[in-house]
Amino acid sequence: MSQYVINASNLSRNFGDLKAIQNLDLKVEKGRIYGFLGPNGCGKTTAIRLLTGLLKPSSGAVQVLGFNLPEEAEKLRLLIGYMTQKFSLYADLTVKENLRFIAKIYCLSRRSQEKRIDELLHTYGLQQQKNQLAGSMSGGQKQRLGLSAAVLHKPELLFLDEPTSAVDPENRRDFWEQLFDLSEQGTSILVSTHYMDEAERCHKLAILENGIKRADGTPEELMQQMGAHVVEVSSLNLRQLKRQLVNLPDVITASQLGARLRVLVKKSIPDPLAFLSSQSGIEIEDTLSLVRPSLEDVFVTCTGAGRQ
């Protein structure tokens, strides 16, 4: 079997005049967590639906777990799990009833389904909620139930569409620990997100904008290859300084972080500190320092104004 669980080439999907996905090339390695990073409306959900066989591409080719899509989508169904962005289980069923229903869909025997459900209730901390109606659960509990349902049949490949958009930071962190456990056990995962800190946790990721893949690689590779210097400036007049710097053609962006200004300077400037120091808005008492790029910096430089 190929080392790639997903292998897409020139994948495109149009909705009338709207080009939702444009010429997407994608290779996802077995046992890895691969991320789609991008704002709402950039094509993440459409891409996932194409990769699960729920949508037919307008053009291009895609293989998932060795099956050609969409022709062999039915053969793929039992080998993948899919957790949608919106909670999609039955609000008027209990936790255990929901899991039993999913188990029947995947044709698990009564004995094996009870053993698997008990295992999932323990793994995802839902023992106390097993007889609770799903609709009355908190966001974090619904998230854990959704993940339990998606992995109940032990899929080889798991698709997660913005799974943490409605939960607090602590539940998000715990959820990612659960994903790393699944990855260690051999499950391949594709997850979409608009959170920079989550994207940085992925083994590899693609940055999407308007249906186009703008960058692809490990978070560290993307930060090292970023076409900009990152300079932080401490100043008493940050707002005035920002207004001046954003008008310079060699400054990509300037954004305030507390008492500091984070400035992205084009890579063509060999000495960004000297460049910024030479600007009339920088005072003697201001301090400048080169800092490590973040994934947010990468996103800015390869999308929107950062490419201009």
C-alpha positions as CSV (number, residue, x, y, z in Angstrom):
1,M,0.0,0.0,0.0
2,S,1.2,3.6,-0.7
3,Q,2.7,5.6,2.2
4,Y,0.0,8.2,1.4
5,V,-3.5,7.8,2.8
6,I,-4.6,10.7,0.7
7,N,-3.2,11.6,-2.7
8,A,-5.0,14.3,-4.7
9,S,-3.9,15.9,-7.9
10,N,-5.3,19.1,-9.5
11,L,-8.5,18.7,-7.5
12,S,-11.1,21.4,-8.2
13,R,-14.7,22.0,-7.4
14,N,-16.9,24.7,-8.7
15,F,-20.4,25.8,-7.6
16,G,-21.5,27.8,-10.6
17,D,-19.1,30.7,-11.0
18,L,-17.7,30.1,-7.5
19,K,-14.4,28.3,-7.6
20,A,-14.5,26.7,-4.1
21,I,-11.3,24.5,-4.6
22,Q,-8.8,25.2,-7.3
23,N,-6.1,22.8,-8.5
24,L,-5.4,21.3,-5.1
25,D,-2.4,18.9,-4.8
26,L,-2.3,17.1,-1.6
27,K,-0.3,14.2,-0.1
28,V,-1.1,13.0,3.5
29,E,1.2,10.4,5.0
30,K,0.0,7.4,7.0
31,G,-0.2,7.9,10.7
32,R,0.3,11.7,10.6
33,I,-1.9,14.6,11.6
34,Y,-2.3,16.9,8.6
35,G,-4.0,20.3,9.0
36,F,-6.0,22.6,6.8
37,L,-5.5,26.2,8.1
38,G,-7.6,29.1,6.8
39,P,-10.5,31.5,7.6
40,N,-14.1,30.6,7.2
41,G,-15.1,30.3,3.6
42,C,-11.6,29.4,2.3
43,G,-12.6,25.9,1.1
44,K,-11.7,23.7,4.1
45,T,-15.1,22.0,4.4
46,T,-15.5,21.6,0.6
47,A,-12.0,20.0,0.4
48,I,-13.0,17.5,3.2
49,R,-16.2,16.6,1.4
50,L,-14.3,15.9,-1.8
51,L,-11.8,13.8,0.1
52,T,-14.5,11.7,1.8
53,G,-16.4,11.1,-1.5
54,L,-19.4,13.3,-0.4
55,L,-18.8,15.7,-3.3
56,K,-17.8,15.0,-6.9
57,P,-14.9,17.1,-8.1
58,S,-15.3,19.3,-11.1
59,S,-11.9,18.1,-12.3
60,G,-8.8,16.4,-11.0
61,A,-8.1,13.0,-9.3
62,V,-8.0,11.8,-5.8
63,Q,-7.2,8.5,-4.1
64,V,-8.0,7.9,-0.4
65,L,-6.7,4.7,1.2
66,G,-6.1,3.4,-2.3
67,F,-9.6,3.9,-3.5
68,N,-10.4,6.2,-6.4
69,L,-13.0,8.8,-5.6
70,P,-15.9,9.4,-6.1
71,E,-16.3,6.0,-7.9
72,E,-15.3,3.9,-4.9
73,A,-16.6,6.1,-2.2
74,E,-18.9,3.3,-0.9
75,K,-15.9,1.0,-0.3
76,L,-14.2,3.7,1.6
77,R,-17.1,4.4,4.0
78,L,-16.3,1.8,6.6
79,L,-12.6,2.7,6.7
80,I,-13.0,6.4,7.6
81,G,-14.5,8.5,10.4
82,Y,-15.9,12.0,9.9
83,M,-16.6,14.5,12.7
84,T,-18.6,17.5,11.3
85,Q,-18.1,21.1,12.5
86,K,-21.6,21.2,13.9
87,F,-22.7,18.6,16.5
88,S,-24.6,16.1,14.4
89,L,-25.7,13.4,16.8
90,Y,-29.3,13.1,18.2
91,A,-30.0,15.6,20.9
92,D,-33.0,13.6,22.2
93,L,-30.9,10.4,22.7
94,T,-28.6,9.7,25.5
95,V,-24.9,9.4,25.1
96,K,-25.0,5.6,25.1
97,E,-28.0,5.4,22.8
98,N,-26.2,7.6,20.3
99,L,-23.2,5.4,20.4
100,R,-25.3,2.2,20.0
101,F,-27.0,3.7,17.0
102,I,-23.7,4.5,15.4
103,A,-22.5,1.0,16.2
104,K,-25.5,-0.5,14.4
105,I,-24.7,1.6,11.3
106,Y,-21.3,0.0,11.2
107,C,-22.8,-3.5,11.8
108,L,-20.9,-4.2,15.0
109,S,-22.2,-7.3,16.9
110,R,-24.0,-6.7,20.2
111,R,-21.1,-8.1,22.2
112,S,-18.4,-6.1,20.4
113,Q,-20.4,-2.9,20.4
114,E,-21.0,-3.0,24.2
115,K,-17.3,-3.6,24.8
116,R,-16.3,-0.8,22.4
117,I,-18.8,1.7,23.8
118,D,-17.6,1.0,27.4
119,E,-14.0,1.5,26.2
120,L,-14.8,4.8,24.5
121,L,-16.8,6.1,27.6
122,H,-13.8,5.4,29.7
123,T,-11.2,6.9,27.2
124,Y,-13.1,10.1,26.6
125,G,-14.4,10.6,30.2
126,L,-18.1,10.1,29.5
127,Q,-19.0,7.4,32.0
128,Q,-20.9,9.9,34.2
129,Q,-22.8,11.2,31.2
130,K,-23.7,7.9,29.6
131,N,-27.4,8.2,30.4
132,Q,-27.6,12.0,29.8
133,L,-29.4,13.4,26.8
134,A,-26.9,14.6,24.3
135,G,-28.7,17.9,23.8
136,S,-28.2,18.8,27.5
137,M,-24.4,18.4,27.4
138,S,-21.7,21.1,27.5
139,G,-19.7,22.0,24.4
140,G,-16.7,20.0,25.5
141,Q,-18.8,17.0,26.4
142,K,-20.5,17.1,22.9
143,Q,-17.1,17.3,21.3
144,R,-15.9,14.2,23.1
145,L,-19.1,12.4,22.2
146,G,-18.6,13.4,18.6
147,L,-15.1,12.1,18.6
148,S,-16.2,8.8,20.2
149,A,-18.8,8.3,17.5
150,A,-16.3,9.1,14.7
151,V,-13.7,6.5,16.0
152,L,-16.2,3.9,17.2
153,H,-15.5,1.5,14.3
154,K,-11.7,2.1,14.5
155,P,-11.2,3.9,11.2
156,E,-7.9,4.1,9.5
157,L,-8.4,7.7,8.5
158,L,-10.2,10.4,10.5
159,F,-11.6,13.6,9.1
160,L,-12.3,16.4,11.6
161,D,-13.9,19.6,10.3
162,E,-13.1,22.5,12.8
163,P,-13.8,20.2,15.7
164,T,-12.9,22.7,18.5
165,S,-14.7,25.8,17.2
166,A,-17.2,25.8,20.1
167,V,-15.1,24.8,23.1
168,D,-12.9,26.5,25.6
169,P,-9.1,26.5,25.5
170,E,-8.7,23.7,28.2
171,N,-11.1,21.4,26.3
172,R,-9.2,22.2,23.1
173,R,-5.9,21.2,24.6
174,D,-7.3,18.0,26.0
175,F,-8.9,17.2,22.6
176,W,-5.5,17.5,20.9
177,E,-3.9,15.2,23.4
178,Q,-6.6,12.6,22.4
179,L,-5.7,13.2,18.7
180,F,-2.0,12.5,19.4
181,D,-3.0,9.3,21.2
182,L,-5.0,8.2,18.1
183,S,-2.0,9.2,15.8
184,E,0.4,7.1,17.9
185,Q,-1.9,4.1,17.5
186,G,-1.7,4.5,13.7
187,T,-4.8,6.5,12.9
188,S,-4.2,9.1,10.1
189,I,-6.0,12.4,10.7
190,L,-6.9,15.4,8.6
191,V,-8.2,18.3,10.7
192,S,-9.3,21.7,9.6
193,T,-8.9,24.7,11.9
194,H,-8.7,28.5,11.9
195,Y,-6.7,28.5,15.2
196,M,-3.0,29.2,14.7
197,D,-1.9,27.3,17.8
198,E,-3.8,24.2,16.7
199,A,-2.2,24.4,13.2
200,E,1.2,24.5,14.9
201,R,0.5,21.1,16.6
202,C,0.0,19.3,13.2
203,H,2.8,17.2,11.7
204,K,2.1,19.0,8.4
205,L,-0.4,21.5,7.2
206,A,-1.7,23.4,4.2
207,I,-2.7,27.1,4.2
208,L,-5.8,27.7,2.1
209,E,-7.1,31.0,0.8
210,N,-10.1,31.3,-1.5
211,G,-9.9,27.6,-2.4
212,I,-6.1,27.8,-3.3
213,K,-3.3,26.1,-1.4
214,R,-0.9,28.9,-0.6
215,A,1.7,26.9,1.4
216,D,2.3,23.3,2.4
217,G,4.8,21.7,4.8
218,T,5.7,21.2,8.5
219,P,5.0,24.3,10.7
220,E,8.8,24.6,11.3
221,E,9.5,24.5,7.5
222,L,6.9,27.1,6.8
223,M,8.3,29.4,9.4
224,Q,11.9,28.9,8.2
225,Q,10.9,29.5,4.6
226,M,8.9,32.6,5.3
227,G,9.7,35.5,3.0
228,A,9.9,38.1,5.7
229,H,11.9,39.3,8.7
230,V,9.9,39.7,12.0
231,V,10.9,42.7,14.1
232,E,9.3,43.7,17.4
233,V,9.4,47.3,18.4
234,S,8.8,48.7,21.9
235,S,7.7,52.3,21.9
236,L,5.6,54.9,23.7
237,N,3.9,55.9,20.5
238,L,2.9,52.6,19.0
239,R,-0.3,53.7,17.2
240,Q,1.4,56.6,15.5
241,L,4.4,54.5,14.6
242,K,2.2,51.8,13.1
243,R,0.4,54.3,10.9
244,Q,3.7,55.4,9.5
245,L,5.2,51.9,9.0
246,V,2.3,50.3,7.2
247,N,2.6,52.9,4.5
248,L,6.2,51.9,3.7
249,P,6.4,49.6,0.6
250,D,8.9,47.2,2.2
251,V,6.7,46.7,5.3
252,I,4.2,43.8,4.8
253,T,2.2,44.4,8.0
254,A,2.5,45.9,11.4
255,S,0.3,44.8,14.3
256,Q,0.2,45.7,17.9
257,L,0.7,43.0,20.6
258,G,0.2,44.7,24.0
259,A,3.1,47.2,24.4
260,R,4.9,46.0,21.3
261,L,4.6,46.4,17.6
262,R,5.2,43.3,15.5
263,V,6.5,44.3,12.1
264,L,7.0,42.1,9.0
265,V,9.6,43.4,6.7
266,K,10.3,42.0,3.2
267,K,13.1,39.6,3.0
268,S,14.7,41.8,0.3
269,I,15.8,44.2,3.1
270,P,19.2,42.8,4.3
271,D,19.2,44.6,7.6
272,P,15.6,45.1,8.9
273,L,16.7,46.7,12.2
274,A,18.8,49.3,10.4
275,F,16.0,49.9,7.9
276,L,13.4,50.5,10.6
277,S,15.8,52.6,12.7
278,S,16.3,54.9,9.7
279,Q,12.6,55.7,9.6
280,S,11.8,59.1,11.2
281,G,9.1,57.6,13.5
282,I,11.6,55.4,15.4
283,E,12.9,57.3,18.5
284,I,16.2,56.8,20.3
285,E,14.5,55.3,23.3
286,D,12.6,52.7,21.2
287,T,13.9,49.2,21.2
288,L,13.9,46.8,18.2
289,S,14.7,43.1,18.1
290,L,14.5,40.3,15.5
291,V,12.2,37.5,16.7
292,R,11.2,34.0,15.6
293,P,8.4,33.9,13.1
294,S,5.1,32.5,14.2
295,L,2.6,30.6,12.1
296,E,0.4,33.7,12.1
297,D,3.3,35.5,10.4
298,V,3.5,32.8,7.8
299,F,-0.2,33.0,7.2
300,V,0.0,36.8,6.7
301,T,2.9,36.6,4.3
302,C,1.4,34.0,2.0
303,T,-2.1,35.3,1.9
304,G,-3.8,38.6,1.0
305,A,-1.6,41.6,1.2
306,G,1.4,39.6,2.1
307,R,1.8,38.4,-1.5
308,Q,1.5,41.8,-3.0
